[in-house]
Structure formats: structure tokens, C-alpha cells
Amino acid sequence: MKQAIIIIGGYNSVWPTYLKMARDLEALTGLQAIGVPLMPWHWWSLGRNQDGTNLLQKLEETVIWARRRLKARQFVLVGHSAGGVIVRLYLHEGPVWGSLYQGVEHVSTLITLGSPHCSDRGPNTGWVLTDEANQLAPGTYHAGRVRYRAVAGQYVRGRQNGNYAERRAHRNYRFFGSQGDLWGDGMVPVQSARLDGSESLILDGVAHSSKFGSSWYGGSKTIIRRWWPSGVTDAE
């Protein structure tokens, strides 16, 4: 059964940020790779109305397009940061903000890169996207049908009185984690990027995005090789 890769970016990101990552994935795996064409304004309703419907609709439109144009029947979804949480909601078989997507029918593998799953905090993290996912599709809700891999970066430890990068990490980690004095990728602490029941991978020296360092999750083929699951190729 033909597979393809769909990348969904993080909060307020622009799709061209992931073009090199898509080309590197194609070279490494033999699978075609495309991205969900999100732009910052697609996220606005999440902040204003606590509703991510338009994000999920853009993902669904991309899957429909790829099924028709690429002739793919199953997809490896790669969600970076908040994109990984969106995919969990897309897999859900019930209504999400009043609409049905049932993406589990089309997904073989979900890889999340520095996504704020916050499994240890349940549906009370204070951020609507994570709380919705942890309520409707906690942990590896579709294990057995979907392979889950949650990747975390161990790039900088947060310190309240450290250098600029450590202070920034401390503030970010306090939002997603229980405290700021933790290790993480600069944005999401390691413990918050884990997903209950998922394959878990911690990458030393890997940052959240290019804003934090050149060695981010999609920064090079070398880094991508570290988190891409073995056996997931065009041969499937």
C-alpha cells in the first residue's frame, strides 16, 4: 500500500520553513513528502475562540489532495510542536469542535517532534489544544492501528538566573511543565514532549526550531535519521 509523508508545522509557523525537511525526508525514505500549507493567521481562531477547526480542516484538505494526486492510501504524519497535538485530534473518531475527521483511517504512523503533549498533567494544562487532545484522545488512543513515536530534544536546561537561552527556556518550561529547571529543546521540556504509551526518543543536542539553534529536529539529514523509525519506507 503506497504511503506518503505529511508534515504539519508548529504554532504560527509558515510552511516554507519545512521545505528542506520535506526534501531530506524524501531522499532518506523514498516516500513523497508534502506539508500542510498553514500560515500564522490559520492559528488566530485558536487564540480568539478556543477553536482549532480551521487547522484540522487544512490538514484534512491536504490528506484528500494527497490521496488524489499522489495516489497514497496511508500516511506518515510528522507533527512539529503544536502540529503533533493537532494530528492527535485529527485521528479521533468522534467529533472535535463539532466536526468529524476520523483521520485514523488514513494514518499508519504518527511522529511528533517536540510536541507539548503534557500527558502527566492531563486535560488541565491551561492550553486549549493540548487539553482537548488529552481529553478526547489521551496517550496512544489508537495504538494497534497507528504507530506512535514521540521525540523530545535535550538541548538546554532552564535556569532562572542563567544566560539568555537558559532564562528563556526556564519561562517556556514553566508554561508546559511543572517547573522551569528542567531539560528540554528550549521550548518544550522533555517530560512534556513524552506521550503515554508511545515509543519515546530523546535526542541530545537537538533544539525546538531554527529560532533556538541550527541543530533542530528538521535541521539536517543527520538529525532526521536519528528520529525516523526503521522499516518505514516506500517498500511498505
Beta strands, then each sheet from edge to edge (+ up, - down):
strand 1: 3-8
strand 2: 32-35
strand 3: 74-80
strand 4: 107-113
strand 5: 147-154
strand 6: 156-157
strand 7: 183-184
strand 8: 199-204
sheet 1: 2+ 1+ 3+ 4+ 5+ 8+
sheet 2: 6+ 7-
end
